[in-house]
Amino acid sequence: MGATTQLIHSIPVDPHTGAISVPIYQTSTFVQEAPGVNKGYDYARTGNPTRTVLENLIAQLEGGHTGVAFGSGLAAIDAVLKLLQSGDEIIAVDDIYGGAFRLFEQVYRKFGINVTYVDTTNPERVFNAITPNTKLIWIETPTNPTLKITDIEAIAKIARAHRCLLAVDNTFASPALQKPISLGADLVIHSGTKYLGGHSDLIAGLVVTKDKELGEKIKFLQNASGAILSPFDSWLLIRGIETLHLRIRQHGASARAIAAFLEQHPAVGKVFYPGLPTHPGHDIAARQSKGFGGIVSFTLKDDTQAAAKDFVTSTGLFKLAESLGGIKSLVSHPATMTHKTIPSEKRKAAGVADSLIRLSTGLEDTEDLLEDLRQALDKLLTRTPAGHAVQPEGRAKQPVVKAAVSA
Ligand SMILES: *Cc1c(COP(=O)(O)O)cnc(C)c1O
């Protein structure tokens, strides 16, 4: 049976009414026949039938044992960190999601949990950073926004040899493309807000564990801390996941075409997309995932924040916004948006150049997306205000004359 057929038919028809859409159990408590005698549910923080359908669905999709649904991706990350104790150490990917970095540094560090950030694209660096206190390795692949690729299997081997857990934030790839548990990960984390939800209409997080024991621990932590996903948002996320494979296929097809188009446009500097054979992680990505995803990043030849700002305010279909993975295409400028608080030298060292632009390819017709990018990039070629005109290489700077560019 194909993955999509399996996905769609693993969502149960309601056994009580035959409802084909999963019912939203909007209730806080469940009536018991006698103390402790119930139908599997007693209080809705501990468990809710709508949430259970979602949790079983994501566990099945990721090929894990237990799924747990949280109120946000960060709440899911938070629950995984609570597996640790004071004195434990984490090794994390160096260009980790900013919100995870904030949680590690500004919340967990004060409880005595230290994090070492390493370039996990080189497994040897991970190996060398291990100490007797390392209890968790945290990776994302591809990363945001430069789409660096880490070899999940190679890192899993290192984690196993040192008896520490491997957690993979699989938000960017989604289980339609990549299944970290099958490559040796112990935990998979998602911001369900992105591709799983797929419509930019909810905030959610998920944890999937490889085995039952770890699943029970995460469930315990969720019930103890309370960061559950509501019945309505659980239903909405199920509805989003139903079309995951279809959406991811289209996101990927457009992203591939966009990456190829950007590579040959004269206003573009460097293109970051794991599907390009020139991408340093291409071979690993091709081996461990079924596709290369819907995110494309690139720099401009005129590597300035001013040029990037002109670009992101010139697109029409690509809307300027944070986040990713929805049906509408989005454009963002990390240097002045998501990575604004990082000192510029540190930001640049992490590959986030002044002009770096990140695209989240939506589900519009590919040709329309290409045309939108073409017109915004073409404008840069004639752009002249404030001395930022693109100068033909090897020629002295000409006095700047404001070009008459029509609106
Ligand atoms: C968005 C995101 C998160 C955080 O998820 P929220 O749902 O916003 O809390 C975590 N990891 C990655 C890779 C993300 O893109």
The ligand as a Tripos MOL2 file, in Angstrom:
@<TRIPOS>MOLECULE
LIG
   15    15     1     0     0
SMALL
NO_CHARGES

@<TRIPOS>ATOM
      1 C1          9.0240   27.0050   13.8470 C.3       1 LIG1
      2 C2         10.0380   26.0280   14.2950 C.ar      1 LIG1
      3 C3         10.0910   25.5840   15.6310 C.ar      1 LIG1
      4 C4          9.1810   26.1410   16.7040 C.3       1 LIG1
      5 O1          7.8540   25.8050   16.4970 O.3       1 LIG1
      6 P1          6.6060   26.6920   17.0110 P.3       1 LIG1
      7 O2          5.4550   25.8750   16.5750 O.co2     1 LIG1
      8 O3          6.7210   28.0230   16.3900 O.co2     1 LIG1
      9 O4          6.7380   26.7710   18.5120 O.co2     1 LIG1
     10 C5         11.0330   24.6270   15.9510 C.ar      1 LIG1
     11 N1         11.8960   24.1420   15.0390 N.ar      1 LIG1
     12 C6         11.8920   24.5650   13.7610 C.ar      1 LIG1
     13 C7         12.8840   24.0020   12.8040 C.3       1 LIG1
     14 C8         10.9730   25.5210   13.3440 C.ar      1 LIG1
     15 O5         10.9770   25.9430   12.0690 O.3       1 LIG1
@<TRIPOS>BOND
     1     1     2 1
     2     2     3 ar
     3     2    14 ar
     4     3     4 1
     5     3    10 ar
     6     4     5 1
     7     5     6 1
     8     6     7 2
     9     6     8 1
    10     6     9 1
    11    10    11 ar
    12    11    12 ar
    13    12    13 1
    14    12    14 ar
    15    14    15 1
@<TRIPOS>SUBSTRUCTURE
     1 LIG1         1 GROUP 0 **** ****
